[in-house]
């Protein structure tokens, strides 16, 4: 018997949680000549949603997480490596005759994949231009390549002015669909909604919200190993109340509850036991995180855990608090959907227990 809840990796098939309307919206964009900008807090399922759409579309896809890009030449190298994953080198090497700097291409014996590297150059933007030009040449109108850049806001941190240079390359390309994902709402909004930004109104803007309560309720209820409706829905409501409908943590808690019900035959108090187990498992991790916070960050986190609005705390200057919230949001500890809240409900539980 396999646990029907999955978290921490891309999910698909029976593990994919609803998102039917959002999936349709993504598919509509991919079936057009337009690009998509998708924004949501971390771990809301952006990557899984796009992966599902790409699989449904049945088209080739190049996907990069911009957090893993170290430099412009690294960007170009990883784009080519992804392209060679889709198309054998022998099939497309004749299209590389336009390259101004020929890359070094080798087989990685560990991964059995292709490694790509460049000799150091004065202006690495030519490497990126050539790599993206090759992707466009390979792509066709009947089988357009989908190019996914996850955590796209990191483009601002790779090299100054790279956003402008990248936009100048992308705006001339045809037969490609770009999907640009981001978890830093303020930075993504700055990139795509500020009139002076190179990417102003680049594509269709879409925000991914929490899964509606009724949909998530049925998703969890149909997968738990208990048939008594009263007990079943009581357990589901406890889960959703604790996680506040956060997709990742709902899957995590539901998986723990399922394990305890299935292998330990715990029903009464199972959600409380599951929460206790997860918090205890991550106790040292939470302590390390807490010790790295400054006093302002700790004050903000405690305030949020108590259900208060940190900006109303008169004990700390509002400018200091606002800077702290922005810092915590960028680090992924705080998110804002309808209001500011602690992203991880288990960390929130730990703070309530040990820091009050």
N, C-alpha and C positions, 0 to 999 in steps of 0.2 A: 504494500500500500504506500503510495507516494503522497507526500505533503502537497496539498493543492495551492499553497501560498508560496510566493517567490519574491525575494527582494535582494537588492545589491547588485543585480545584473540586468541587462536588457531582458524584457519579458515579452512573450508572444503566445499565440494559441490559447490554451485554457488558462494561462496565467495572466493574460491581458485583461485589464479591468475596464470594461465598458468603453468609454470614450468614443462611442459610435458617431456622435454628431461632430466631434472634433476631427475624427478620422476622415469623415466625409469632406470637411472643410479643407484639410490638408490635401486630400486626393484631388479636389477641384483645382487647387492651385498647381499641383504637379501635372495635371492634364492640360494646363494652359501654357502660355509662353512667359508666365510671370514668376516672380521669386517670392519666397516666404520668409518672414521674420517672426520667430516664435519666442515669446518671453514667458517665463514663470520662475518661481523660486526653485532652488535645488531640490532634486529628488521628487519632483511632481510628475515625472514620467514623460518629459519632452522627447528624450532620445528613443524611448520605447515606442512612443506614438509615431515618430518619424520613421523608425525602422519598420514598423508595421505597415505604414503607408508605402514605403519603398518596396517591401515584399509583395504587397498587393498590386502595385503598379507593374512589377516584374521587369523593372528596368535596371541597368547598371548604376552603381552608386559608389562615389568616392566620399569617405567620411574622415574628418580630422577633428580632434579635440584641440582647440587653440591653446589650452593650458599647457599642452605638451610641446609646443613649438618654442624653440630656444632662440632662433634667429631667422632672418629672411632666407638664407641658404638652406637652413634646416626645413623651413616651410616648403621650399621648392623640392628638396630631396624627398620629403614625405608624400608630397602630391604625386611625384613620379612613381614612388614605391607602390602607392595605392592604385595607380593606373596600371602598372605592370601586374598587379594582382588580378586585375580584370582581363587584361589582354596580354598574351605572351609577347615577350620582347621581339622575337623573330617576326611577329605579325605586324608590328608597328614601327620597327626601327628605321624603316625608310622614311618615315614622317619626321624623323629627328634631324634631317639634313639642314634645317634652318637654325639649329642650336648654335649660338655664338660661343658658348663654352660647353664642351662635351663632358658629360658626367662620367664618373667611374661607376660601373655597374658590376656587381658580383653576386654570387649565390651565397646565402647564409646557411651553413651546414646545420646550424641549430634549429632554425625555424623553417628551413627548406624554402624560404622566400627570397626575394630580391632586395639587396641593399644598394642604395644610391648615395653617392657623395660627390662633392665638387671641390676643386682646388680653390683656395682662398682668392677672392677677387676684390677689386676696389669698389665696384658697384654691384652688389648682389641682387639688385632689383631685376637685372637682365636675366638672372637664373629663374626668377619667379615668372617673368613675362614669357620665357621660352616654355617653361613647364605648363603654364596655363594655356598657352597657345596650342600645345600638343593635345591637351585634353579636349579643346574645342575641335581640333582636326579629327580626332577619333570619334567624337559624338556626331550623330546624324539626326535629321529631323524625325525619322521614324523610330529611333531608339535613343532619345536624348539621355545623356548622363545626368544624374542628380548629384550635385556637389553639396555636401553637408559640412558646415563649419560650426562645431559645438563650442559653447562658451566664447562666442564671437567677440565679446567686449574686450577680450585679451589682446585683440589686434592693436589696441592703444598702448600696450605695454611692451610689445615686441621691438618696435623701432618708431621713433617719432616720424610722423608723416606717412607711415605705411598705409593707413586707411585711405589717404588720398591717392596714393600710387596704385593700391589694389582696386579702388573704384574705377580708375582710368582704364585698367585692364578689363575689368568685368563688363563695363558699359558697352564695349564693342563686340562682345561675344554673343553668338546665337546658338540655338539648339542645346542650351544648358538650362537646367533649373537649379538655382541656388536656394538652399535652406539654411538660414542663419539663426542659430539658437543662442539664448543667453539667459543667465540667472540673475544678473545684476541689473535690476529694472532701471535704476537711475542712469547707469552708464549706457544701457541699450537705448533708452529713450533719447539720451543725448546724441547718440550716433545716428538714429533714424528719424528723429522728430525735430531736431534743431536745424533751422533753415540753412545755416552756414556749413553744416556737416556735409562731407562728400557723399555720404550714404542717405541723405535726406530723401524720405519716401522711396527708398530703393525697391521695396516689395510690399506685399500684403502683410500688414501688422496683425498678429494674433496673440492674444494672451491666454495661457492655459491656467484655468482655475482649479479649485478642488473638485473632486468628483461629487455630484449631487448626493445628498444623504440617502434618499430612497434607493438609488442605483447601487451605492456602496453597501447598503444594508442587505439587499438581496444577494449581491455578489458574495459577501462573507457568509450569509446564512445558508446558502446552497452548498457550501463547501465544508462546513463544520460537521463532525461526526456525531450529531445528536438530532433526534427527530421530534422531541417534545416541543411544540411551538412556543409555549410560555417560557421555558428555560432557554431555548435556542435564541429567541429574539431579545431576551434579557441579557444574555452574554454578548450578543452582537452590539447592543446599545451601549454596554459598558466599554467595549473595544472602541467604538466610534467616538464616544464621549471623551475617552482618554487621549486618543490620537488627534482629535479635532479634524477628522477626515483627511489628514495628511496621507497621501497615497503610499509612500514608502513605509512609514511607521505603522500604518494600518496593516500592511502586508506582514511586517515583522512581528507585530503583536499577535496577529491572527495565526501565523505559523507556529509561534510558541504555544498558543492556546491549543491548537490542533495537536501538537506533539504531546502535551500533557493529558489531553482528553483521550488520545489514542493509545499511548504507551503507559500512562500512569493511572488511567481511569478516573482522573479528577474532573468533576463537574461543578460542584458547589465551590464557589470562591476561586474558580480557575483563572479568571482574568487578573485578580489580585495576585495570585501566585505567579502568573506569567510575568507580570510587571516587576515583581520582586526579583525574579530570576534574572531578567534582562538588566535591571539596574545594578544588581550585585555583580553580574558578569563584567560590566563596564565601569565598575567603581574606580579602579586605578586610572583608567582613561579619563574619566570625568574629573578626577582629582588633578591630574596633570593639566587639563584644560583650564581648570579654575585657578590654579597657581600661576598660570601665564597671563591672567587677566589683571589689568590695573584696577585701582579702587573705583574709578568711574564706571568701567565695564561691569564690575561686580555689582555695583549699585543699580545699574540699569537692568541687569539680568534678574536680580532679586525682585525689583519692582515689577517687571513683566510677569514673573512667576506668581506674584501676589495678585495679578489681575489689574495692576495700576498702569497709568500712562506715564512713562518716565519724564516726558517733557513738562509735566505738571509738578515735578519734584522741585520745590523751592530751595532745597538744601544744596542743589548743584546748579551752577549757571546754565541757562538754557542752551547757550552756544556750545558749551562743553558736552552737555548731554546729547545734543544733536550730532556733534562730531563722533561721539561714542557710538550712537546708534548706527550711523553710516559705516563706521569701522566694523561693527559687529555684523551688519548686514553683508558687507563685502566679504567677511570671513565665513559667512554662512551660519552664524549662531542665531541670528535674528532674521525674521522675514516679515513682510507686510503684504497681506492679502486684503482684508477689510480693515485690519488694524495691526499694529506691531505685536509680534508674538515670538516666543522662543521656538526655534525651528524643531528641535529634538525634544519630544515630550518626556523621554526617559531622562535626559539631562535636566529638564525642568523638574522632574520628580526628585532627582538627586539633590538639586539645589534646595528645594522645599524641605527635604529631610535634614540636610546637613548644614545649611547656611542660614537658617531662620533663627 
